[in-house]
Each structure stands twice: as C-alpha cells, then as structure tokens.
C-alpha cells in the first residue's frame, strides 16, 4: 500500500514518466509488483489532483501571479477579460490540447483557474482526458515497459515538439485577438 501512496505523490509532480514505469511494474515482465486496477485508479487520481492544484493556483492567484505575468508581457490588465472570454468560448478545446501535449499543460491549467472557468466543467473535461491518457501511458509501460527509457524520451520529445508548435500559435492568436479589440 505504501508504494501506491508514494506513487500518488510522485505522480502529482511528474506523472507521465512514473506512469510508464509503474505500468511496467504491473506487467508480467516487471514482476507484477503492482496491481493494474489499483494503479490505474492512483494514476487518474494523481493526475486530477495535480490539475486541480494548478487550477487553484490560477483561481486564487489571479490578481497576483497572472496579472504580474500579463503586465510584464502586455502592459495591460484587460488581458484578464480576454482570458475569461477565451475560456468561455474555447476552454474545453484548450484543456484537451493542454492535457494531451506533455509540457504545456500547467500554464493552461493555471490560466483556466485565472479565467474563472467553472470548476465542474474543468474537472469533467480533465477527468475524461485523464482516463484516456492514463490508460495509454499505463499500457505503454505494461506492454513496452522494458523500453521505458526510449518511451520516456519520445514522450519528452513529443511534448517539446507540441510545445514549440502550440506556444507560437497561441501567442499569435492572443496578440491578434487583442489587436482587433483595440480598434
């Protein structure tokens, strides 16, 4: 039982790599050290817990953390209004993109909290995506766990590539939207 508690804490911090490694430990090749059904529950719960922590950072740090970041980058407080409108219209798609791309999730989760996205909607979307994502990562570890170093490298490279693609697009959309609202 202590293994699951330690994994829970570790997965809140660094979920994907530990999930893959844990999937291997639940496989016959890994010695069936962990129970796959219990592990799946722990993985999903830790993922949702980590997402909720980021959401709460944004929700309660809205006027400090995010506003400071925006003022440094854009020089105006009207961006919070944009963020709220953006998450009203595109929150689900944005969360989906953030959750499936390793590496850019946490700023989007903080932004969702800052934008006051309703928590019920936030947690519903995150839970559905976490159920799928956790199953994929656990399966990768279970079936290909002996190669977890290679898999983790691909997860990291994939996250980096998605981040390098997503951030410029997001910044261009954000700046374009704000420049339209200035006129």
Order of alpha helices (4+ residues) and beta strands (2+ residues): alpha-alpha-alpha-alpha-alpha-alpha-alpha-alpha
